[in-house]
Amino acid sequence: MRLALRFIIPLAAVLTIIAYEVVPLVDALTLRWFVRDLEMRSGVITSAMEETLPPLVASRSKLKIHALFNRIILDERLYAIGFCDNVGAVAYRSETFSPEIKCPLPAKERGEDLVLDLPKGPLHVAFRALKIENDRLGQLVLVHDMSFAQRRSEDTKRYVFYLFAGIGAVVSLMTVLIAQLSWRGWLSGIRSLLRGETILRPAANIASPEFRPIIQDLRALVKDLESSRKSRDESQISWSPATLKEILRRELAGDEILIVSNREPYIHIREGDKIVVQEPASGLITALEPIMRACSGTWIAHGSGDADREVVDKNDHILAPPDDPSYDVRRVWLTKEEEAGYYYGFANEGLWPLCHIVHTRPIFRSEDWKYYVEVNRRFAKTVAEEAKTDDPVILAQDYHFALLPKMIKEYLPNATIITFWHIPWPNPEAFGICPWREEILDGMLGSSILGFHTRFHCNNFMDTVDRFLECRIDRETSTISYGGKLTAVNRYPISIEWPPRRLKAQKPVLDCRNHIRQINNMPPDRKIGIGIDRLDYTKGIIERFLAVEKLLERQPQWIGKFTFIQIAAPSRSMIEHYQKFEAEVRGTAEKINARFAAGGYEPICLKIKHHGADRVFEYFRGSDLCFVSSLHDGMNLVAKEFVAAKDDNKGVLILSQFAGASRELPEALIVNPYDINQCADALHGALEMPESEQRDRMSSMRKLIEEFNVYRWAGKMLIDAAHIRRRNRFKDRFGQAEQKDRQ
């Protein structure tokens, strides 16, 4: 003990001194690096403006200069921009230019760069001379926001401090272990350390070679923790397909990725003598398909197309996407009876209305449940067949596979399973209606990670588990301990790819506007609203039509000048309730059109037909507004797709407060779809909204979707999965050693 104290105390003192000396030095070097970076950015911006700005200054085009300045400061770090004339006065400035910033002396060709500490935060001010031919016009003043540098500097100081503290702790721990543990008690000492118990007991002779495995494991643990910290520093990550590949390489060491969903990313159907490829109208496919493009792997799904069997190989595989294959699709075949019971029956007549609060009675049949169990078991076996390793990462998707996680664990106990529930999760009282509630919860808790769109749905799930199962719930860490296993329940708001690849093939916005009106026999000046949905009673399509009717009642000036186009892809047409809903949608549209018909005008243009993704994006770009009126929804990616399609920053999104997207896009016009008057007012406000306000709202939403894109959604889940895998492997190593010790 005395030997340990003699070593630990001086070591701690030395490390403390080093930490306090090194941290300020690192802070100063970091600040100097950021200032140099901003100086380089200022030079690049000045060079880019040398051809544009001097002619405007010479002609004194004040409005054009202000417009140019305001466009340039859309850069997230460039706070303001101004122009000083030769007498030292600020001649032109952007709206954000602070009056506290003064011009340098006119004799200087280049003023010295300054760092100002203002109440709004630190600013870097750069002065760059601007000339036309050889005549000096004045100086360009570039003001950068340095708050990001301040934040990163604080992070750097904190990480450096933690690094030294960690080194001191690890070295001290190793010293205590070597000094205090006997060669017979080293394993029990490690177990005590992991349990947080004291290990300071009288030590016997210790042979250093026996501690080499411990030292290696501790070093690996510290390295893993540092890697995890870097991975979670999201402010440093630009989320893209390349980022996901890097995460797989670094965090998961290239581990195998398998996706399981009911719906396949591409369907092969027969049209006459030809086989054509169709992309399903599904938010799940919209989100997951870019992930598989980036990560490769295998996608396991139900082969539902009437020509699907004709194009697969002998192992039921096909490469996707058709134009640029990058991953495998494994198709699973179901009989008509299985599809009717598992998909149309239990999943969509039972779980779907149970989880959506739209006042539709769920129907549960024992025969449907039997098929649901059988199909989940078949998919679990298929996953085991497709897995090339015993510990793949598996992404199980949605309410079709509530039983799948536990079943997969029976075949692949080391697999890391991420289950994402794309629809809402109800409160315990509502879920208690299900006759097989315990079996469903038991199956889902076979997951390593359970993901929902919102924290509200996470809380509902944990409350449901607490009500119906014997388990331990830690709400602080959002984990559930059940059957000796931990399941993390986290919020992962789903999104879309950025930039959208569909935009590459699109015509300019003006051409899209003209073409949409032309193919629908509408005059060029007609205002158009758009709705894109599956034909489902949860989407609020009828409420949307009633809002259009109310708009024309209260604001008759829009009669003949506004048309709402509703594209509704047929969905689950074998279910009687969906058949009745389609008839009700058609009847409502016909009634409203008949009421306001005049000279061929119809306020509602209903298109119950599947439309490809490219045509959907064309409708988005050619429309003036998009109305998403979900009565209850998990996220609703239509809202985000509309925003992504509007690269001219024009257009208005009207969004239901009951869609998960409303929590991320507050710049939309948020409405209660059950309040028809409020929805009509929102339609009128959208149609009359000034372009400047449209640009402000749309620009803000586009920036958010760019940052919080689908690669970030998948990346966060994969990072969390990697953390769980490291933790489990670390525990397993000591568990195996403990078992050997007992033997």
Steps between C-alpha positions, in 0.01 A plus 500: 500500500782738588674418172183583312451829683862600440444456131145629463532829690803633305346376176173682568688820587708487182194432285312787660783743426528380142126530446486858628803601289399321181132599488562878459766430238264279300228764536725771357615281211138408419394865493797593280408218258140618471607862442736389224218296345268802503771715339528246218119490461495880480755495220304238307175697533672822390647328194156364410350851514771681301307466175150561635527776760728768342264574205208532744699737725612706201139532380375558860232231465403500865209257476701246302791526743270444799341200325846358424612548862188335642548198273863460601427505875285190464831329575456361853822661633501830309308732733507831309664679209562865423693735272712796612568778252834682467412759765441237768118499502281190480333546162312171476419237757288188552210509746709324767795742481565639850544880540780425748723390212704797366694533180885514515703798385463559125876508449526129576473264209388230739376557850612271779263215585321551830327276755219691671333373817145636468190418711370285213823297509859514363537622141796481262523812279713489186577799271593424140585758234277506193622643168368546149794474260767697695267743678424436866124509564508435872504209738276196537415429864428133577361417845506136611315358798761342730257343744571163337871545577418583860287187532766279345766657719298414809458145367874473437589613851251259646624205292864572580417513870307173475787341309754576773254405770435173320872427462554570869208279598610211277864512608399530866258212465768284341741587783246410767423172325864403467578595859196349670369192316650155541543267204206290633263796558549712187172393332289559812670838532396594148142389574502713815631796302222464241242483781646811658616312815832566675800300388749625759576171676831354616697401196705193436778459250386612153641370177490781242441278194160402640391866492576555135147393391351744752718786380414427139127491578516826695692670222246372247217629718655848524554502124138395442370770733707764324377374161141514624550856619627603158211327329246684712641843429227559245595861437811371322313254274360581158250219448520338158531152343877526546447571870294184541767292328761651729287420807470139387873480446601674822223421747373165376820379329304440180247276676220346297179704466161335440168682460167321548175658385169383363518732200779456244685798350422399140203301370497317167159494335381382163346748258396309189806319368744714697631489855533847651655619827287701740606687816236468774332810645641463849677729743689199634647427156577869446709500818669161486594471133771771516642325808542173314658684207758638741559191717433209261394183681182299447137613508254223592139569398175344383499446123159641415530581127332267251830475307735489801564125470600532135800726564667349811786251497483147640546639854216751459746790473505802272740793483370852566455774402446399136696794356804473729506177707656542842317256730305172500126452540392161635133436432283291732191337349163486674185315407174690442373371835815609685491846344131538584550397862840650585495819292142600425361339814706532817741775386258732320161424647641453849825680581465787251170643636606410856807727473327784311245704690253545213193342660513183289430182693788248489407143409690206654446141383674188632555373146674826404723475808602147402613619157675802654708268723577264209614777266715664768662159560565455127669838476712419806620179334573693181710750695699212649551354150616831355735592786861432410620554860359411842477866608351711218329836548131456415255786439146362547233734370154581629190338642501204260785342699432556869594137579808491278773631739457225759471234230823617334679478835411129513700445181764775538545575871791738434315711242445870567137574413370852440121507475345818367125557546391734221147562628386653833499294819173534697454546873474189723121514519465495121763229450337287768221424250731262314443138616868415439649809659751313720626289208554809285691686773703188577597471132595868465720492810726253323641814333825663605355839401137601453450820302198732471451835327423704812575494872124488563478163323805373693331593828176333391690178425680497835172567681343208311783264591481615861127423503506150350844341562719427802810702420728779625480838326767767534342818366815704548692286251183397310574128531289195584649197673295192413596135512857587592547717190504876452303680230565869430187697402606811308360777284627503141297741283513359150576719199586491128822494300683826434550615238199320349620300201160554336586867447780415260253388232254786557435791265517859631214600731336722239493213250349270764231758577406536135504126432280413799239751391522386139444128569207584730339747257540800728585860411859617567399734785299237693618455862553134584505315831632145522437199723698176463387202708412136504123463490475454878249626754778626730620758245209744541416514128130564552574770759732657242222509240258654750757773571516581126120518493498733801767721336286548190195572717674768706735636231307471171769698315697170478224324303651430159844615618601216733500122454606237749661191340479187714719207396393192695680170440261204545573315822374181672205484265415147618387637837133595506558816703745628238252427222236705682752777563591523130130530412460774762801693365367483145152604612628799700709626206210461256260686734736795543584515128131496410431783742762736354507379140494779246642495148685173556655615829547238772653607833618145579696288253504145642753252358467154659797342326861417579743773393874449474739695720620723214143603412422564869799735524382679187162559665672629814710745297207617291262562793454810711420320824495151650237394754592214739193444719577170676256417778775304677842418359845388603699750294356550147788546259279662234543827689880473484500390136295806401748729676796320340347540153462880533856604422370842392393560864142574394185322606315444828464185711179453699564230758285311749594533865446122530785415260843446655647740242319791669748476790791560262348746252338780705542739204214315326143615558404259781131410513254269674352299208176449693451881508374558145474879544861523618615290203305722257664807652841335460429432132403864449810619687725273294353625172554864598835463677765744367797343323741648755325315784485182292876518445572557869285206610613264225870585539486423872326165444741399224801569721354282775429210263847535350659462844257245643485274197444125473873425521508667841195292603667175403843612620379574852338157526812328369724694740277399791507142375881509484513625859277214614709246310823624662342489845368148450830370361688650794265330745518172309880491522490522877202266519694230314803555720281472810353173374846354440606609849204316655580187303 
